[in-house]
């Protein structure tokens, strides 16, 4: 049973990587399209900038939520590397719980803002702004889960993930 779960999670991770690759590839194609239309045909495309901005937001947040592993995240660890394993354990517990707590506290206001933004539409593509920002919810939920995971493993097992 665990083998099937691991296989399924690996499959989901690979599909999430495919989504990020598609987003980055489509941004590159749009970038080249804009160069051709703006500088060769003298007909700038307004929707390209709008698309690339939204795709960049989705690529970064979706990629962090579903592709990036916990030990691959960039961390500011100047103080963390100067102390021993005991203080590191405490730092992991405190930072994990505080980070998760702040984001849990912010979730209702975040959802309220995204819900409100469904009223507005983008200028060229007429996409509801709520769809542009909705990717922030899984991003925040993934950070909450990761922070709780770090805190739990530091508390229970003394493990460090960076």
N, C-alpha and C positions, 0 to 999 in steps of 0.2 A: 504493500500500500504506500509506504514512504517513497519507494522508487517512482511510482506514478505521480505522486505529488511533486517530487523534485523535477521529474521530466516536464510536468505541466508548468511549473514555475519557470523553468529554463526556457520553455517554449514561449511563455508570455514575455519574458525578458527580451528574447530575440525579436518578437513582434514589436515591442516598444522601441527597440533599436531601429527597426525598419521604419517606424513612424518618424523618428528623429532624422534618419537619413533622407526620407522623402521630404521632410520640411526643409532641411538644409539644401537639398538638390533643387527644390522648387524655388527657393530664394535665389540661388545662383542663376537659374534659368531666367527668372524675372529680372535680375540685375543685368544680365547680358541683353535681354530684350529691351530694357530701358536705355542701355547704351546705344543700341542700334536705332531705336526710334528717336531718341533725343539728338544724337550727334550726327547720324547719317541721314535721317529723314526729316529732321527738325519738327518732330511731332511728339513732344514729351507725353508720357502716359502717367496720369496722376494716380491711378489705382495701384501701380507697382510699389510706390513708397508706402502706401497704406497696407498692402499685402505683406511686404517685407517686414514692416514694423510688427504686425500681428504675428507673423510666422516666427520672427525672432523671439518674441515673448513666449509663444507656445513651445518653441524648441528648447529654450532654456528651462522653463518651469516643468514641462513634461519630461524632459531629459533628466532633470534632478529628481523628480518624483519617481520615475519608473526605470531608469537606466543606471544612474550613478550608484555605485556601491558605497557602503558606509565608510570604508577605509580609503576611498578615492576623493572624498570631499576636501577642499582646501580649508585649512585651519590656521588660525593665528595662535601658535603654540610656543611663543617665546618664554613665558613664565612656566608653562606646563613642562617644558623640557628641562628646566632648571631644578625642579623639585623631585623628591623620591616617589616611590610607588604609593605610599600612604596618602600624601597630599593629592596625588593625581587621582586616586580613587575618589576622594572627597570632591575634587573639582568635577569629575565626571558625573557624580551623583547630583551635585548642586546645579551644575550647568544644564544637565539633562532635564531635571525636574522644573527648573525655572523657565527654560526655553519652551518646554511642552506646556507649562502652565500659562505662560503669556499668550501662546498661540491658541490654546483652547479658549482662553478668555476673549480673544479677538474674533473667534469664529462667527458669533452672531452678527457682529457689526460688519464683518467681511461679507457674509451672505446677504445682509441687507443692502450693502452697496452694490454687489453684483446684481441682485434682483432689481434694484433701481435702474441700473445701467441698461437693462433690457429695453427701456423706453427709447434710448438714444440709438442711432444707427451711424455707421461709418459714412464718410462723405461720398466716396466713389462706389464702393462695393455694396453699400446699404446693408451691411451685416450688423445685427444687433450687438451693441457694445458688450452686453452681458455674455455673449458667446466668446468674445475676445478675452474677457477676464475670467471666465469660468474655470480655466485651467489652474487658477490660483488655489482653488479649493483642494484638489488632490495634492498639489504641491505642499500646502500647509499640513494636510493630514499625514503626508509622508514624513515631513519633518517632525511632527508630533510623535509618530510611531518610532522613528529613529532615535529621537531624544529619550523617549521612555525605554527603548531597548538598551541604549548606552547606560542610562541610570540603573536599570534593573541588573544588567550584567556586572556593573561595577559594584553594586550593593550585594548581590548574591554571590558572585564568583570572583570579584576583584579583577575582572578582565578590562583591558584597555583596547580601544579600537583605532587608535592613531598614535 
